[in-house]
């Protein structure tokens, strides 16, 4: 039986900012977005299970910034200085 996601993902490829648990603001690429979470690429690893705040500029809301808290579900190194991570909104 094929694996199916509960919520569809939308491809974004846009820059976002992330506020870490120690209040550091970092930039990263938002790969995709769904009702439950987001996929991101960064030039640094995220610690799994940490709580972060992601700020997404939503052009469809007249460039309003949408902030969501999320838990880092997973983080994989994909290349030299490149990590892909999954965030679950909470």
C-alpha positions, 0 to 999 in steps of 0.5 A, spaced: 500 500 500 503 506 498 504 511 503 499 517 503 500 524 507 494 526 511 495 533 508 498 535 501 504 539 501 505 545 497 512 547 493 514 554 496 522 555 495 522 561 498 527 564 504 524 564 511 527 566 518 527 561 524 528 563 531 532 558 535 530 556 542 536 560 544 533 566 540 538 566 534 535 568 528 537 564 522 535 564 514 533 558 511 530 555 504 522 553 505 522 547 501 515 545 502 509 547 506 503 543 509 497 544 514 502 540 519 509 542 518 514 544 513 520 542 509 526 546 510 534 546 507 539 550 511 547 551 511 547 548 518 543 542 522 537 543 526 537 539 533 531 534 533 526 535 538 528 542 539 522 547 539 523 553 534 519 559 531 519 559 523 517 566 520 514 565 513 512 571 509 505 570 506 505 574 499 498 571 498 496 575 505 499 582 502 506 580 505 504 579 512 509 575 516 506 568 519 509 565 525 508 558 527 512 554 533 514 547 530 518 541 533 524 539 529 522 532 527 528 530 523 534 533 520 539 529 514 545 532 512 544 532 504 551 535 502 557 539 504 554 544 509 547 543 507 542 539 511 534 538 510 529 538 516 522 536 517 518 541 522 512 539 525 507 545 527 505 545 534 
